[in-house]
Amino acid sequence: MTNRPDSQTPTSLPSSNLARIHRSLGALCHPLAALVALIALAPTSVFAQSLPPKGSPDTFDIATWNIEWFGAALGPSNDELQFNNVLKVIRSADIDLWALQEVSDPDDFQRLLDSLGTGYDGYLATYSQQQKTAFLFKTDVITVRSVKHVLESFEDDFAGRPPLELEATVAADPNRTVTLITVHMKANSELASYEKRLAAAGRLKNHVDFTSLNSEMVILLGDFNDLLIGSITSGQVSPYKAFTDDGADYLFATEDLARDGRSTYCGNNCSSGSAIDHILMTNELFGPYIDASVDNYDEVLAAIPGYLSNTSDHLPVFARFELDTQSAVENDEPHSGAVVSLYPNPASGFVNVAVTATTPQRFEAAAFDLLGREVFTWNVTDNESASSISLDLSGVAPGVYLVRVSWDGGSDVRVLTVTR
């Protein structure tokens, strides 16, 4: 496949085209016929509608986009046209970082990076599923610290597409790590698919809640394949309700799209589509997030004739953040100031949760199952340097649970095994 320039490149005509037009005009005596000949012979780029940029040099701009079987025969039939349309969108949007889904041809992904030039880099998922996720980003904005798959042992819940996680620093705030996780959740509306999305959502929430990620800025973005208000599965609540209910810790920027009826998945008609592509952030980003900046890039529909058939059935979705260049360095010792222990463990009937602190603290604790559902909570309001509470487990099913203890300035997590 050969590359061709983006439609926004200069529109001057090669001399061979001018000669062709001159000969055609010489053969035509009617001015209208001459105009028709000019239009027919001129490159389409002369008349292509441009796409407005969405990025800004003063903000950190991110986007998610499902590119419908990018590079594969199962998607749009004209691979070269799809490739050039995708290249046009990414060049025009001027976004700092893209999370992509349904990248189905690694060669086309590499060709996309090559066509964008030295100012861009990216990573493609390495698992064997054909519909791969990817990150694509500007190298002068993003400095990568690590890229890896997470939650691989729960691959089936993620439809064979375990999340891809990128840890990086951003030029506007180099003192702190931003963790970006892109997902492509199980599709379809039948109950079995819904249950996979529900389970995957629980795995994701636990991953962010109960690892070192809970002290960093985290953004989850991708094709979630379901709604935030209700569900595409009849009679069910959103599989992401655990996130939307935890408003102190999480915010879906894309709730604005859902409330306003703006589609991200179009099918045959964007006016009757649904918002299933999402951008989710942890509370460290509530301040930097530019309120109501989230939007779908629906200008592609006018700028790319036949977009839904030749490019993708999803619209790109973007959001903006204003990061603080004076941000303090994150505390690398989240356990400082207190020691948490559980005993007995494994436990049956009861468990003691003990917290010993070097200075008086107020503690809160909660236990969650592996789907992220809260099992029980407790708190200590007295200013004590050592606190302990015995919890009744008689109504708790056998299994593995995560107990998170939080205090001012830190938190700790312990694994609890409950037996009969």
C-alpha positions as CSV (number, residue, x, y, z in Angstrom):
1,M,0.0,0.0,0.0
2,T,1.3,3.5,-0.8
3,N,0.9,6.5,1.3
4,R,-0.7,9.7,0.1
5,P,-0.5,13.2,1.6
6,D,-3.2,14.5,4.0
7,S,-6.1,16.4,2.4
8,Q,-4.9,19.6,4.2
9,T,-1.6,19.7,2.3
10,P,-1.1,22.7,-0.1
11,T,-3.4,22.6,-3.0
12,S,-1.2,23.9,-5.8
13,L,-1.7,21.7,-9.0
14,P,1.2,19.8,-10.6
15,S,2.2,21.1,-14.0
16,S,1.0,17.9,-15.7
17,N,-2.5,18.6,-14.3
18,L,-2.4,22.2,-15.5
19,A,-1.5,21.0,-19.0
20,R,-4.4,18.5,-18.9
21,I,-6.8,21.2,-17.8
22,H,-5.5,23.6,-20.5
23,R,-6.1,21.1,-23.2
24,S,-9.6,20.4,-21.9
25,L,-10.5,24.0,-21.8
26,G,-9.2,24.5,-25.3
27,A,-11.6,21.9,-26.6
28,L,-14.6,23.5,-24.8
29,C,-16.2,26.7,-25.9
30,H,-18.9,27.1,-23.2
31,P,-17.7,28.6,-19.9
32,L,-19.9,26.2,-17.9
33,A,-18.4,23.2,-19.6
34,A,-15.0,24.6,-18.8
35,L,-15.9,24.9,-15.1
36,V,-17.1,21.3,-15.1
37,A,-13.9,20.1,-16.7
38,L,-11.9,22.0,-14.1
39,I,-13.8,20.4,-11.2
40,A,-13.5,16.9,-12.7
41,L,-9.8,17.1,-13.2
42,A,-8.7,18.9,-10.0
43,P,-7.6,16.8,-7.0
44,T,-10.3,16.2,-4.4
45,S,-8.1,17.8,-1.8
46,V,-8.8,21.2,-3.4
47,F,-12.5,20.9,-2.2
48,A,-12.1,18.8,0.9
49,Q,-13.5,20.3,4.1
50,S,-11.0,20.8,6.8
51,L,-11.3,19.5,10.4
52,P,-10.9,22.0,13.3
53,P,-8.1,21.2,15.8
54,K,-9.1,20.2,19.3
55,G,-5.8,20.3,21.0
56,S,-4.1,23.3,22.6
57,P,-0.5,24.0,23.5
58,D,-1.7,25.2,27.0
59,T,-3.6,22.0,27.9
60,F,-3.0,18.2,28.1
61,D,-5.5,16.8,25.6
62,I,-6.5,13.2,25.4
63,A,-8.8,11.2,23.1
64,T,-10.2,7.7,22.7
65,W,-11.3,6.3,19.3
66,N,-12.5,2.9,18.2
67,I,-11.3,2.7,14.5
68,E,-13.5,-0.3,13.5
69,W,-11.2,-3.1,12.4
70,F,-8.5,-0.7,11.4
71,G,-6.6,-2.3,8.5
72,A,-8.7,-5.5,8.4
73,A,-11.1,-6.7,5.7
74,L,-13.8,-7.1,8.4
75,G,-14.1,-3.3,8.6
76,P,-14.4,-0.7,5.9
77,S,-13.7,-2.3,2.5
78,N,-11.2,0.3,1.2
79,D,-8.2,-0.1,3.5
80,E,-6.2,2.8,1.9
81,L,-9.1,5.2,2.2
82,Q,-9.7,4.3,5.9
83,F,-5.9,4.7,6.5
84,N,-5.8,8.2,5.0
85,N,-9.0,9.3,6.8
86,V,-7.5,8.1,10.1
87,L,-4.3,10.0,9.4
88,K,-6.3,13.1,8.5
89,V,-8.3,13.0,11.8
90,I,-5.2,12.5,14.0
91,R,-3.2,15.2,12.2
92,S,-6.1,17.7,12.3
93,A,-7.2,17.1,15.9
94,D,-3.8,17.9,17.3
95,I,-4.4,15.8,20.4
96,D,-1.5,15.0,22.8
97,L,-2.4,11.3,23.4
98,W,-4.8,8.9,21.7
99,A,-6.2,5.6,23.1
100,L,-7.2,3.5,20.1
101,Q,-9.3,0.3,19.9
102,E,-9.8,-2.2,17.1
103,V,-6.3,-1.8,15.6
104,S,-6.3,-5.0,13.5
105,D,-3.2,-4.7,11.3
106,P,0.1,-4.0,13.1
107,D,1.7,-3.0,9.8
108,D,-0.9,-0.3,9.3
109,F,-0.4,0.9,12.9
110,Q,3.4,1.2,12.2
111,R,2.7,3.0,8.9
112,L,0.4,5.4,10.8
113,L,3.3,6.2,13.2
114,D,5.7,6.6,10.3
115,S,3.3,8.9,8.4
116,L,2.8,11.1,11.4
117,G,6.6,11.6,11.7
118,T,9.2,11.9,14.4
119,G,7.0,13.9,16.7
120,Y,4.8,10.8,17.4
121,D,5.3,7.4,19.0
122,G,3.0,4.6,20.1
123,Y,2.5,1.2,21.6
124,L,0.3,-1.6,20.3
125,A,-1.1,-4.3,22.5
126,T,0.8,-7.6,22.3
127,Y,-1.9,-10.2,23.0
128,S,-3.1,-12.4,20.2
129,Q,-6.7,-11.0,19.9
130,Q,-7.0,-9.4,16.4
131,Q,-8.8,-6.3,17.7
132,K,-5.9,-4.7,19.6
133,T,-5.8,-1.5,21.7
134,A,-3.0,1.0,21.3
135,F,-1.6,4.3,22.6
136,L,-0.4,7.0,20.2
137,F,1.1,10.2,21.5
138,K,3.3,13.3,20.9
139,T,6.8,12.7,22.1
140,D,7.4,16.3,23.2
141,V,4.4,16.0,25.6
142,I,4.6,12.4,26.9
143,T,7.6,10.7,28.5
144,V,6.9,7.0,28.9
145,R,7.9,5.2,32.1
146,S,6.4,1.8,31.4
147,V,3.8,0.1,29.2
148,K,2.2,-3.3,30.1
149,H,-0.9,-5.4,30.1
150,V,-2.8,-5.7,33.3
151,L,-5.4,-8.1,34.7
152,E,-4.3,-10.8,32.2
153,S,-5.6,-13.5,34.5
154,F,-9.1,-12.1,34.0
155,E,-8.7,-12.0,30.2
156,D,-12.1,-13.7,29.6
157,D,-13.9,-10.9,31.4
158,F,-12.3,-8.5,29.0
159,A,-13.3,-10.5,25.9
160,G,-9.7,-11.6,25.3
161,R,-8.4,-8.0,25.4
162,P,-6.8,-7.3,28.8
163,P,-6.3,-3.6,29.5
164,L,-3.2,-1.8,28.2
165,E,-1.6,0.4,30.9
166,L,0.8,3.3,30.2
167,E,2.7,5.1,32.9
168,A,4.1,8.4,31.9
169,T,5.0,12.0,32.8
170,V,3.5,14.9,31.0
171,A,5.6,17.9,30.0
172,A,3.3,20.3,31.8
173,D,3.6,18.4,35.1
174,P,6.8,16.4,35.0
175,N,6.9,15.8,38.8
176,R,4.0,13.4,38.8
177,T,3.1,10.1,37.1
178,V,0.0,9.9,35.0
179,T,-1.3,6.3,34.5
180,L,-3.5,5.8,31.5
181,I,-5.4,2.6,31.0
182,T,-7.2,1.8,27.7
183,V,-9.9,-0.8,27.5
184,H,-12.1,-2.4,24.9
185,M,-14.9,-4.1,26.8
186,K,-17.1,-7.0,25.7
187,A,-19.7,-6.0,23.2
188,N,-23.3,-7.0,22.6
189,S,-26.4,-6.7,24.7
190,E,-27.2,-10.2,25.8
191,L,-26.9,-11.0,29.6
192,A,-23.8,-13.0,29.3
193,S,-21.9,-10.1,27.7
194,Y,-23.3,-7.7,30.3
195,E,-22.0,-10.0,33.1
196,K,-18.5,-9.9,31.5
197,R,-18.6,-6.1,31.5
198,L,-19.8,-6.0,35.1
199,A,-17.0,-8.4,36.2
200,A,-14.4,-6.5,34.2
201,A,-15.5,-3.2,35.7
202,G,-15.0,-4.7,39.2
203,R,-11.5,-5.9,38.3
204,L,-10.6,-2.5,37.0
205,K,-11.8,-0.7,40.1
206,N,-10.0,-3.0,42.3
207,H,-6.8,-2.6,40.3
208,V,-7.0,1.2,40.7
209,D,-8.2,1.2,44.3
210,F,-5.9,-1.4,45.7
211,T,-2.5,-0.9,44.1
212,S,-0.1,2.0,44.1
213,L,-2.3,3.6,41.4
214,N,-4.6,4.9,44.2
215,S,-2.0,7.6,45.0
216,E,-1.5,8.7,41.4
217,M,-3.4,10.5,38.6
218,V,-5.2,7.7,36.7
219,I,-7.3,8.0,33.5
220,L,-9.2,5.1,32.1
221,L,-10.4,5.6,28.5
222,G,-11.7,3.4,25.7
223,D,-14.7,1.6,24.2
224,F,-16.6,0.6,27.3
225,N,-19.4,-0.8,25.1
226,D,-22.2,0.2,27.6
227,L,-24.0,3.2,29.0
228,L,-23.4,5.1,32.2
229,I,-27.1,5.7,32.8
230,G,-28.9,2.4,32.4
231,S,-27.5,-0.3,30.1
232,I,-27.7,-1.5,26.6
233,T,-28.8,-4.8,28.2
234,S,-32.5,-4.5,29.0
235,G,-33.5,-4.3,32.6
236,Q,-29.9,-3.8,33.9
237,V,-28.2,-0.9,35.6
238,S,-24.9,0.4,34.2
239,P,-22.1,-2.2,34.7
240,Y,-20.0,0.8,35.7
241,K,-22.3,1.8,38.6
242,A,-19.5,1.0,41.1
243,F,-17.5,3.9,39.6
244,T,-20.4,6.3,39.2
245,D,-21.6,5.7,42.8
246,D,-18.0,6.5,44.0
247,G,-18.2,10.1,43.2
248,A,-15.6,11.0,45.8
249,D,-12.9,9.0,43.9
250,Y,-14.0,8.8,40.3
251,L,-15.5,11.0,37.6
252,F,-16.7,10.0,34.1
253,A,-16.1,13.1,32.0
254,T,-18.4,11.5,29.4
255,E,-21.4,11.6,31.7
256,D,-21.9,15.0,30.1
257,L,-22.3,13.3,26.7
258,A,-24.8,10.8,28.1
259,R,-26.9,13.5,29.7
260,D,-26.9,15.7,26.6
261,G,-27.7,12.8,24.2
262,R,-24.5,13.1,22.2
263,S,-23.5,9.8,20.6
264,T,-20.1,8.2,20.4
265,Y,-21.2,5.0,18.7
266,C,-23.3,5.7,15.6
267,G,-24.2,2.5,13.8
268,N,-26.1,3.7,10.8
269,N,-27.1,7.1,12.2
270,C,-25.2,9.3,14.8
271,S,-28.4,11.1,15.8
272,S,-29.8,7.8,17.1
273,G,-26.6,6.3,18.5
274,S,-25.4,6.0,22.1
275,A,-22.6,7.1,24.3
276,I,-20.5,4.0,25.0
277,D,-16.9,5.4,24.6
278,H,-15.8,6.9,27.9
279,I,-13.1,8.9,29.7
280,L,-12.9,8.2,33.5
281,M,-10.6,9.9,35.9
282,T,-9.5,9.6,39.6
283,N,-10.0,12.4,42.0
284,E,-6.5,13.7,41.7
285,L,-7.6,15.0,38.3
286,F,-10.9,16.6,39.3
287,G,-9.1,20.0,39.6
288,P,-7.0,19.8,36.4
289,Y,-10.0,18.6,34.3
290,I,-11.4,21.5,32.3
291,D,-15.1,21.3,33.2
292,A,-17.3,20.3,30.3
293,S,-14.4,20.1,27.9
294,V,-15.4,16.5,26.9
295,D,-17.0,16.2,23.5
296,N,-17.3,13.9,20.5
297,Y,-15.4,14.9,17.4
298,D,-18.6,14.9,15.2
299,E,-17.0,17.4,12.7
300,V,-15.6,14.3,11.1
301,L,-19.0,13.5,9.7
302,A,-19.0,16.6,7.5
303,A,-15.3,16.7,6.7
304,I,-15.1,13.0,5.6
305,P,-18.0,12.1,3.3
306,G,-19.2,8.6,4.0
307,Y,-17.3,8.5,7.3
308,L,-19.5,5.8,8.9
309,S,-18.9,3.4,6.0
310,N,-15.3,4.2,5.1
311,T,-13.7,5.1,8.4
312,S,-15.4,4.0,11.6
313,D,-18.8,3.5,13.3
314,H,-17.4,5.3,16.4
315,L,-16.6,9.0,16.8
316,P,-13.5,10.1,18.6
317,V,-14.1,11.5,22.1
318,F,-11.7,14.0,23.7
319,A,-11.2,15.9,26.9
320,R,-8.8,18.6,28.2
321,F,-6.8,19.0,31.4
322,E,-4.8,22.0,32.7
323,L,-2.0,20.4,34.7
324,D,-0.1,22.3,37.4
325,T,3.6,22.8,36.7
326,Q,4.1,23.4,40.4
327,S,2.6,20.1,41.6
328,A,4.4,18.5,44.5
329,V,6.2,15.2,44.1
330,E,3.9,12.3,45.1
331,N,4.7,10.5,48.3
332,D,6.5,7.2,47.5
333,E,5.8,5.8,50.9
334,P,2.0,5.5,51.2
335,H,2.2,3.3,54.3
336,S,4.2,5.9,56.4
337,G,2.6,6.9,59.7
338,A,0.6,3.7,60.4
339,V,0.9,-0.1,60.3
340,V,-2.1,-2.3,59.5
341,S,-2.5,-5.9,60.4
342,L,-5.3,-8.5,60.2
343,Y,-5.5,-11.5,62.5
344,P,-6.3,-14.3,62.4
345,N,-5.9,-14.5,58.6
346,P,-7.3,-16.7,57.1
347,A,-10.3,-15.9,59.3
348,S,-13.5,-17.7,60.2
349,G,-16.3,-16.0,62.3
350,F,-14.3,-12.8,63.0
351,V,-11.2,-10.9,62.2
352,N,-9.3,-8.2,64.1
353,V,-8.3,-5.2,62.1
354,A,-5.5,-3.4,64.0
355,V,-3.9,-0.1,63.1
356,T,-0.9,1.2,65.0
357,A,0.1,4.8,64.3
358,T,3.1,6.9,65.4
359,T,0.9,9.9,65.8
360,P,-2.9,10.2,66.6
361,Q,-4.9,9.5,63.5
362,R,-8.5,9.1,62.4
363,F,-8.9,5.9,60.5
364,E,-11.5,4.5,58.1
365,A,-11.6,1.1,56.6
366,A,-13.6,-0.9,54.1
367,A,-13.6,-4.4,52.7
368,F,-14.4,-5.3,49.1
369,D,-14.9,-8.5,47.2
370,L,-13.0,-9.1,44.0
371,L,-15.8,-7.5,42.0
372,G,-15.3,-4.2,43.8
373,R,-18.5,-4.5,45.9
374,E,-18.3,-3.2,49.5
375,V,-18.8,-5.8,52.1
376,F,-18.4,-3.9,55.3
377,T,-16.9,-0.6,56.7
378,W,-15.7,0.7,60.1
379,N,-14.1,3.9,61.4
380,V,-12.4,5.1,64.5
381,T,-13.1,8.7,65.6
382,D,-11.1,8.8,68.8
383,N,-7.6,10.3,68.7
384,E,-5.8,7.1,69.6
385,S,-2.3,6.0,68.6
386,A,-3.4,2.3,68.4
387,S,-6.8,1.2,67.3
388,S,-8.3,-2.3,66.8
389,I,-11.7,-3.6,66.0
390,S,-13.2,-7.1,65.8
391,L,-15.4,-7.6,62.8
392,D,-18.2,-10.2,62.6
393,L,-17.7,-12.4,59.5
394,S,-20.6,-14.7,60.1
395,G,-22.6,-13.2,57.2
396,V,-19.6,-13.0,54.8
397,A,-19.2,-15.7,52.2
398,P,-15.9,-17.6,52.0
399,G,-13.5,-16.1,49.6
400,V,-10.7,-13.5,49.2
401,Y,-11.3,-9.9,50.1
402,L,-9.4,-6.7,50.0
403,V,-9.3,-4.5,53.2
404,R,-8.3,-0.9,52.7
405,V,-7.5,1.3,55.7
406,S,-7.2,5.0,55.1
407,W,-6.0,7.9,57.2
408,D,-5.0,11.5,56.6
409,G,-2.1,11.4,54.2
410,G,-2.0,7.7,53.5
411,S,-3.7,4.3,53.1
412,D,-2.8,0.6,53.2
413,V,-4.4,-2.5,51.7
414,R,-4.4,-6.1,53.2
415,V,-5.7,-9.3,51.6
416,L,-8.1,-11.2,53.8
417,T,-9.1,-14.8,53.3
418,V,-12.4,-15.8,54.8
419,T,-13.0,-19.6,55.4
420,R,-15.9,-21.5,56.9
